[in-house]
Amino acid sequence: MKLTIIGASGHGKVVADAAARYGYDEIEFLDDDETLSECGKWRVTGKTGKAAEIDNDLFVAIGNAEIRKRMMERYADKKLVTIIHPDAVVAEGASIGVGTVVMAGAVINPDAKIGKGCIINTSSSVDHDCLLEDYVHVAVGAHLSGTVRVGELTWIGAGATVSNNVNICAACVIGAGAVVVRNITESGTYIGVPARKH
Ligand SMILES: CC(C)(COP(=O)(O)OP(=O)(O)OC[C@H]1O[C@@H](n2cnc3c(N)ncnc32)[C@H](O)[C@@H]1OP(=O)(O)O)[C@@H](O)C(=O)NCCC(=O)NCCS
């Protein structure tokens, strides 16, 4: 099974490792940086525009949510796939959108709904009944308690925690280690314990 990954960054390398364990035995990267010839043990075979010509599975591994969204929209007619590391736990009743990656050690509990183009990063958790809109990133070691809602493009930083029943609006950055205990209704960057606007 062949997979083409757009974005030969550190994030792309981790996505490729998950994809290889998920069952892809042939992986190539596309990137517009011509100085890149490989990513981990995989080759960079061309620029991102080459994705228009392929008909195998495709994944956009770009950390920046706006660019990831743009790329996924550009190649929406291609075979965009979901990648779930075999050491992630995805409960029955949870749903995960296309173009989302779930990394090793992540746990997604029952009836969580995760949109498209999301990153559920290493050892993070998304508890029961959470609703994550498209292009959300839950960074390494971050935890969303039950029934949390997160708006499109929001980035929950490494090791951050969100209390249950809290809503976070679109286009926010939650700083590393922050604890979000109240709804966030205005986009922006929030840090600290409890999290406050930066
Ligand atoms: C919140 C964040 C976006 C702020 O970035 P920034 O605007 O460039 O902020 P700066 O680094 O200039 O820091 C400004 C001040 O805020 C403090 N600060 C920055 N991030 C903080 C955080 N997460 N928690 C508490 N304080 C923080 C800095 O110490 C600095 O304080 P000072 O002015 O007293 O020296 C960033 O620090 C962060 O936490 N990013 C998340 C990283 C991450 O989770 N990566 C995961 C990859 S999977």
The ligand as a Gaussian input file, in Angstrom:
#p B3LYP/6-31G(d) Opt

LIG

0 1
 C        2.023000      30.376000      24.406000
 C        3.069000      30.535000      23.312000
 C        2.402000      30.342000      21.944000
 C        3.603000      31.939000      23.451000
 O        4.581000      32.173000      22.485000
 P        5.164000      33.683000      22.325000
 O        4.037000      34.617000      22.091000
 O        6.250000      33.576000      21.293000
 O        5.704000      34.006000      23.767000
 P        7.209000      34.249000      24.237000
 O        7.998000      32.994000      24.085000
 O        7.710000      35.502000      23.613000
 O        7.014000      34.496000      25.789000
 C        6.396000      35.675000      26.311000
 C        6.271000      35.511000      27.810000
 O        5.281000      34.518000      28.110000
 C        5.866000      33.443000      28.856000
 N        5.310000      32.181000      28.318000
 C        5.406000      31.714000      27.052000
 N        4.758000      30.552000      26.925000
 C        4.237000      30.273000      28.136000
 C        3.478000      29.202000      28.624000
 N        3.102000      28.190000      27.840000
 N        3.087000      29.232000      29.918000
 C        3.461000      30.261000      30.736000
 N        4.204000      31.326000      30.320000
 C        4.584000      31.317000      29.039000
 C        7.374000      33.545000      28.601000
 O        8.105000      32.980000      29.648000
 C        7.551000      35.043000      28.483000
 O        7.533000      35.574000      29.795000
 P        8.455000      36.834000      30.195000
 O        7.984000      37.953000      29.288000
 O        8.174000      37.054000      31.630000
 O        9.866000      36.433000      29.884000
 C        4.191000      29.476000      23.418000
 O        5.121000      29.782000      24.425000
 C        3.659000      28.081000      23.679000
 O        3.361000      27.663000      24.806000
 N        3.551000      27.317000      22.547000
 C        3.096000      25.972000      22.594000
 C        4.257000      25.045000      22.219000
 C        3.797000      23.621000      22.125000
 O        2.895000      23.216000      22.821000
 N        4.357000      22.862000      21.213000
 C        3.850000      21.527000      21.006000
 C        4.395000      20.908000      19.789000
 S        3.646000      19.325000      19.558000

